[in-house]
């Protein structure tokens, strides 16, 4: 009787095991498959960070990031839907699935690579200081006891505190707020990436200037969700194609008025 019971249990176990082994779980659809099926990719970009992503006088969202994203979308055979992100919201929106890709002047840092993945670096910048034209400071060393604006979610505030611990960092959600505070004298400077600072100084017609030289290294990467390698590869290949066919240089010259001194890496085929 015991033998019969034993073999009955074994037969049930083997039956369940074989059934489970034969039934393969359905493969989850990745982002690249989703956007091709949908016909467009949702891209998080900044609306306030000229010349990378900003709203022009016609109310259009334009910039270096936008032009590069449009090229990538064309390579993938899809259209683009732009969604506004800020330094604070761009990673959470990517993680939540609100956007498929983040192209928002985002520095690729090791700690940021923990919750999401990054593409290859597509732009290279450094942190700088923007101040009013009457500012006598020569570098970050002269901002001890001064109020320096930075943006929430960006690394510029902590970066500045490392080089000048005696500065008071005043945080703002977006760049227009920080710029207004600077113009009204509520803060002594803004610290963020050099290209934005130089663009604001140029557009101010002498009211603002860049202080000193860049004091950090800021390589920009586009953000994709963790473990989404097919999509990341597709973006990487498109960026490299833009370099190979000359589109990257054309876009660069359009927004920065000069040829790039450093190009994104291109892998051999």
C-alpha positions, -999 to +999 in steps of 0.1 A: +000+000+000+028+023+009+046+016-024+014+024-044+010+057-025+047+065-031+045+059-068+012+079-070+028+109-054+058+106-077+036+105-108+018+136-097+051+154-091+066+144-125+034+154-142+035+189-126+072+192-133+069+183-170+039+206-175+058+235-159+089+228-180+070+228-212+051+260-206+075+289-213+067+323-199+058+349-225+087+372-233+080+407-220+078+433-248+107+457-246+106+494-252+119+492-288+091+468-297+065+490-279+074+522-296+076+506-331+041+491-325+029+524-312+045+544-340+062+571-318+085+573-288+078+595-258+109+616-250+114+637-219+132+670-227+138+703-209+118+733-219+141+758-201+177+749-209+188+768-240+203+757-264+196+720-255+158+722-250+137+754-248+105+771-260+112+796-288+093+828-296+068+808-317+060+785-288+079+756-303+101+733-283+135+733-300+172+728-293+202+705-298+186+677-278+154+679-298+171+678-332+192+648-322+161+630-309+143+637-341+172+621-360+172+591-338+134+587-342+138+588-380+164+561-378+140+539-358+111+546-382+089+563-356+077+598-347+084+618-315+062+630-287+079+655-265+072+657-227+086+683-204+109+672-177+131+690-151+163+680-135+143+668-105+116+648-125+135+633-154+147+601-137+114+594-118+094+599-150+116+575-168+114+549-141+076+552-139+072+547-177+059+582-183+086+586-209+106+561-230+138+581-232+152+611-214+173+636-235+176+664-211+212+676-208+218+649-181+253+642-169+261+605-168+272+599-132+278+565-115+252+571-088+226+580-115+235+548-133+221+527-104+183+533-110+185+537-148+209+530-178+226+556-200+235+557-237+270+567-248+280+603-241+267+626-268+279+660-254+307+671-232+304+701-208+317+714-175+301+733-146+305+771-145+292+802-128+269+829-142+268+863-125+258+899-131+283+919-151+293+940-120+304+909-101+341+912-091+346+875-084+373+856-105+364+820-096+343+799-073+369+807-045+354+842-043+319+831-034+324+824+003+294+838+022+276+844-011+242+831-023+246+808-053+215+795-071+213+758-083+185+736-096+168+709-077+177+674-089+209+686-106+244+679-093+255+715-096+246+724-060+265+696-043+294+701-068+297+738-059+295+730-022+325+707-025+347+734-040+333+763-020+318+749+013+312+784+026+288+794-001+250+794+006+233+772-021+197+785-029+177+759-048+151+765-075+129+741-094+135+756-128+160+778-145+138+808-153+132+812-115+169+812-108+176+836-136+150+861-123+164+858-088+199+866-102+186+896-122+168+910-092+198+906-069+183+879-047+212+856-054+248+865-063+253+838-090+239+807-107+260+776-110+252+750-137+267+738-170+290+761-189+271+761-222+239+773-206+258+800-187+275+812-218+243+813-237+225+833-210+255+857-209+253+862-247+215+867-247+217+893-218+235+919-240+261+927-213+240+923-182+255+889-173+288+872-176+305+838-170+329+837-141+362+818-145+366+784-162+346+752-159+356+733-128+339+699-134+336+674-162+299+668-173+294+642-201+258+641-212+240+608-218+204+599-227+185+579-201+168+546-207+152+522-183+173+496-165+179+464-184+165+476-217+195+468-238+178+464-272+165+500-269+197+514-256+217+497-284+193+512-310+198+547-295+236+543-294+237+531-330+216+561-341+238+586-323+269+570-339+252+571-373+246+608-368+284+612-363+293+590-393+269+608-418+278+643-406+244+651-391+258+654-356+283+681-367+255+700-386+232+700-356+261+711-334+271+740-356+234+750-358+231+754-320+266+763-309+280+782-339+311+762-342+324+727-350+325+702-321+360+697-306+350+662-294+326+637-310+306+609-295+325+576-297+318+554-328+322+517-326+336+496-354+311+475-373 
